[in-house]
């Protein structure tokens, strides 16, 4: 009889990086799906099997599987277990809340950041409304380019309440994930409301920062909110349309 290879044997243990453990584990399992080691309709190994292979707890595995379920990659059949979804895998599911660092890393890009400015001041009216700030509140405004091979792929402006930052903004490493920064302060975003539109870059921006002017850009305006309902990031992210696309999985509602 032919030898049946356990797909878990092909995986490497999780290597700690800037992402949370559930996100790392979800990425490893996502790799199984993309290589067809786990095929549509096939039942997934148990939580205990994944936990033993990755050297993490079952709670971490459960959270990772929930991320994949939310993305439509796996489905739960009550009383039977978890199965690979028959629906097509999304290139980048729009329903997934992730940092720009995670977005680019998962697409295979080597991410570097160029900080254009980081300053504190009074919010503009739309910023105050989006973050639900009181009068006389201050915000931190961060402007960055996210790059691969020294080529800008994303231009972003993030506005956050001043209260989450130290008095000396020079103490902050602005090159990393803002989601992880806020997580360290007990305010990690749990969900966001986003609007995406095709746009031209603001006048003069392409020439000033070496951005590709003749390619399409996708603007994602987003309000990131904690599980407690507190808005913590109001962002404008311009994605190169020839490098990024976002898919939506639409499911029929039961009648």
C-alpha positions as CSV (number, residue, x, y, z in Angstrom):
1,X,0.0,0.0,0.0
2,X,1.3,3.6,-0.7
3,X,2.5,5.5,2.3
4,X,0.1,8.2,3.4
5,X,2.0,11.4,4.4
6,X,0.6,13.4,7.3
7,X,0.5,17.0,6.0
8,X,1.6,18.2,9.4
9,X,5.0,16.5,8.9
10,X,5.8,18.9,6.1
11,X,5.4,22.0,8.4
12,X,8.2,23.7,10.3
13,X,7.7,24.8,13.9
14,X,6.4,28.4,14.2
15,X,9.2,31.0,14.3
16,X,8.4,33.9,16.6
17,X,8.1,37.1,14.7
18,X,6.2,40.4,15.2
19,X,2.9,38.8,14.5
20,X,0.8,37.1,17.2
21,X,1.0,33.4,17.6
22,X,-2.6,32.7,16.3
23,X,-1.7,34.7,13.1
24,X,1.5,32.8,12.7
25,X,-0.3,29.4,13.1
26,X,-3.0,30.5,10.7
27,X,-0.3,31.4,8.2
28,X,1.2,28.0,8.4
29,X,-2.2,26.3,7.9
30,X,-2.9,28.7,5.1
31,X,0.3,27.4,3.4
32,X,-1.1,23.8,3.6
33,X,-4.2,25.0,1.8
34,X,-2.3,26.8,-0.9
35,X,-0.1,23.8,-1.6
36,X,-3.1,21.5,-1.8
37,X,-1.8,19.4,1.1
38,X,-5.3,19.9,2.5
39,X,-7.9,19.8,-0.3
40,X,-11.4,21.3,-0.5
41,X,-13.8,19.1,1.4
42,X,-11.0,17.3,3.4
43,X,-11.4,17.2,7.2
44,X,-8.7,19.1,9.1
45,X,-6.4,17.4,11.7
46,X,-7.5,17.9,15.3
47,X,-6.6,20.9,17.4
48,X,-4.4,18.6,19.5
49,X,-2.4,17.6,16.4
50,X,-1.8,21.2,15.3
51,X,-0.9,22.2,18.9
52,X,1.7,19.4,19.2
53,X,3.3,20.1,15.8
54,X,3.6,23.9,16.3
55,X,4.5,23.7,20.0
56,X,1.6,26.0,21.0
57,X,-1.5,25.6,23.2
58,X,-4.9,24.5,21.9
59,X,-6.3,27.9,22.6
60,X,-3.8,29.4,20.1
61,X,-4.8,26.8,17.5
62,X,-8.5,27.5,18.1
63,X,-8.0,31.2,17.6
64,X,-5.9,30.5,14.4
65,X,-8.6,28.3,13.0
66,X,-11.2,30.9,13.8
67,X,-9.3,33.4,11.7
68,X,-9.3,31.0,8.7
69,X,-13.0,30.3,9.3
70,X,-13.7,34.1,9.2
71,X,-11.8,34.2,5.9
72,X,-14.0,31.5,4.5
73,X,-11.1,29.0,4.1
74,X,-12.5,26.4,6.5
75,X,-16.0,25.6,7.7
76,X,-17.3,23.9,10.8
77,X,-19.8,21.1,10.5
78,X,-21.6,20.6,13.7
79,X,-20.9,17.3,15.3
80,X,-18.3,16.4,12.6
81,X,-15.4,18.8,12.9
82,X,-13.7,21.3,10.7
83,X,-13.3,20.9,6.9
84,X,-11.5,22.8,4.1
85,X,-14.1,25.0,2.5
86,X,-15.2,24.2,-1.1
87,X,-15.3,28.0,-1.7
88,X,-12.3,29.4,-3.6
89,X,-9.4,30.7,-1.4
90,X,-9.3,34.5,-1.4
91,X,-6.1,36.3,-2.5
92,X,-6.6,38.9,0.2
93,X,-10.0,38.8,2.0
94,X,-11.4,42.2,2.7
95,X,-12.9,41.0,5.9
96,X,-9.5,40.4,7.5
97,X,-8.3,43.1,9.9
98,X,-4.5,43.2,9.7
99,X,-1.6,45.6,9.8
100,X,0.1,46.9,6.7
101,X,3.2,45.0,7.9
102,X,1.3,41.7,8.0
103,X,-0.5,42.4,4.7
104,X,2.8,43.0,2.8
105,X,4.7,40.2,4.6
106,X,2.0,37.6,3.8
107,X,2.2,38.7,0.1
108,X,5.9,37.8,0.1
109,X,7.3,41.4,0.3
110,X,10.2,42.4,2.4
111,X,8.8,45.3,4.3
112,X,10.7,48.4,5.1
113,X,9.3,51.7,6.4
114,X,10.2,55.3,5.7
115,X,8.8,57.7,8.3
116,X,8.0,61.0,6.6
117,X,6.6,62.7,9.7
118,X,5.3,62.0,13.2
119,X,3.8,64.9,15.1
120,X,1.3,65.8,17.8
121,X,-1.4,68.5,17.4
122,X,-5.0,69.4,17.2
123,X,-7.2,67.1,15.1
124,X,-9.0,68.2,12.0
125,X,-12.8,68.1,12.3
126,X,-13.1,64.7,10.4
127,X,-10.4,63.2,12.6
128,X,-12.1,64.4,15.8
129,X,-15.4,62.9,14.6
130,X,-13.9,59.6,13.5
131,X,-12.0,59.1,16.8
132,X,-14.9,60.5,18.9
133,X,-12.6,62.9,20.7
134,X,-13.5,65.5,23.3
135,X,-12.8,69.2,22.7
136,X,-9.2,70.2,23.2
137,X,-8.0,66.6,22.7
138,X,-4.7,66.1,20.8
139,X,-3.8,63.5,18.2
140,X,-0.6,62.0,16.9
141,X,-0.4,62.1,13.1
142,X,2.0,59.6,11.5
143,X,2.9,59.7,7.8
144,X,4.8,56.8,6.3
145,X,5.8,55.0,3.1
146,X,5.8,51.2,3.3
147,X,8.3,49.8,0.8
148,X,9.7,46.7,-0.9
149,X,13.2,46.8,-2.5
150,X,13.2,50.5,-1.9
151,X,10.1,51.0,-4.0
152,X,7.0,52.6,-2.3
153,X,4.0,50.3,-2.3
154,X,1.8,51.9,0.3
155,X,1.5,55.6,1.4
156,X,-0.3,55.9,4.7
157,X,-1.5,58.6,7.1
158,X,-2.5,57.3,10.6
159,X,-4.1,59.5,13.2
160,X,-4.4,58.3,16.8
161,X,-5.3,59.8,20.2
162,X,-2.3,61.5,21.9
163,X,-3.0,59.8,25.2
164,X,-1.5,56.5,24.0
165,X,1.9,57.9,23.4
166,X,4.8,59.0,25.7
167,X,5.5,62.7,26.1
168,X,8.6,62.4,24.0
169,X,7.5,61.0,20.6
170,X,11.1,60.4,19.8
171,X,11.0,57.4,22.1
172,X,8.6,55.6,19.8
173,X,9.8,53.2,17.0
174,X,7.5,54.4,14.2
175,X,8.6,51.7,11.7
176,X,6.6,48.8,13.1
177,X,3.0,47.7,13.3
178,X,0.6,50.2,15.0
179,X,-1.7,47.3,15.9
180,X,1.1,45.7,17.9
181,X,2.0,49.1,19.5
182,X,-1.5,49.6,20.7
183,X,-1.8,46.0,21.8
184,X,1.1,46.7,24.2
185,X,-1.1,49.5,25.7
186,X,-4.2,47.4,26.0
187,X,-6.0,49.0,23.1
188,X,-5.5,46.6,20.2
189,X,-8.2,47.1,17.5
190,X,-10.7,44.3,17.2
191,X,-12.6,45.5,14.2
192,X,-12.7,48.3,11.7
193,X,-15.1,50.0,9.3
194,X,-13.4,50.6,5.9
195,X,-14.2,52.3,2.7
196,X,-12.2,51.6,-0.5
197,X,-12.2,53.6,-3.6
198,X,-10.0,54.1,-6.7
199,X,-8.3,57.5,-6.6
200,X,-5.5,59.7,-8.0
201,X,-2.8,60.5,-5.5
202,X,-3.0,63.9,-3.9
203,X,-1.5,66.7,-5.9
204,X,2.3,66.8,-5.7
205,X,2.6,63.6,-3.5
206,X,4.0,61.4,-6.3
207,X,6.8,63.8,-7.3
208,X,7.6,64.6,-3.6
209,X,8.0,61.0,-2.5
210,X,8.8,59.1,-5.6
211,X,5.5,57.3,-5.9
212,X,4.3,55.7,-9.1
213,X,1.9,58.3,-10.6
214,X,0.8,56.4,-13.7
215,X,-0.5,53.3,-11.8
216,X,-3.9,52.9,-10.2
217,X,-4.1,53.5,-6.4
218,X,-6.7,52.1,-4.0
219,X,-7.5,54.3,-1.0
220,X,-8.7,52.5,2.1
221,X,-10.1,54.9,4.7
222,X,-10.5,53.0,8.0
223,X,-11.5,53.5,11.6
224,X,-10.0,50.9,13.8
225,X,-11.9,50.2,17.0
226,X,-11.2,48.2,20.2
227,X,-13.4,45.4,21.5
228,X,-14.7,48.0,24.0
229,X,-15.9,50.2,21.2
230,X,-13.1,52.9,21.4
231,X,-11.8,54.2,18.0
232,X,-8.0,54.3,18.2
233,X,-6.7,54.7,14.6
234,X,-8.2,56.8,11.8
235,X,-6.2,55.9,8.7
236,X,-5.8,56.7,5.0
237,X,-3.8,54.0,3.2
238,X,-3.1,54.4,-0.5
239,X,-2.2,50.9,-2.0
240,X,-0.7,50.5,-5.4
241,X,-3.4,48.9,-7.5
242,X,-0.9,46.9,-9.6
243,X,0.4,45.3,-6.4
244,X,-2.7,44.7,-4.2
245,X,-6.2,43.5,-4.7
246,X,-8.8,42.7,-2.1
247,X,-11.5,40.0,-2.5
248,X,-14.9,39.6,-0.9
249,X,-16.4,36.2,-0.2
250,X,-20.2,36.5,-0.6
251,X,-22.4,33.9,1.0
252,X,-26.1,33.2,0.3
253,X,-28.2,33.9,3.4
254,X,-30.5,31.0,4.6
255,X,-34.1,31.5,3.6
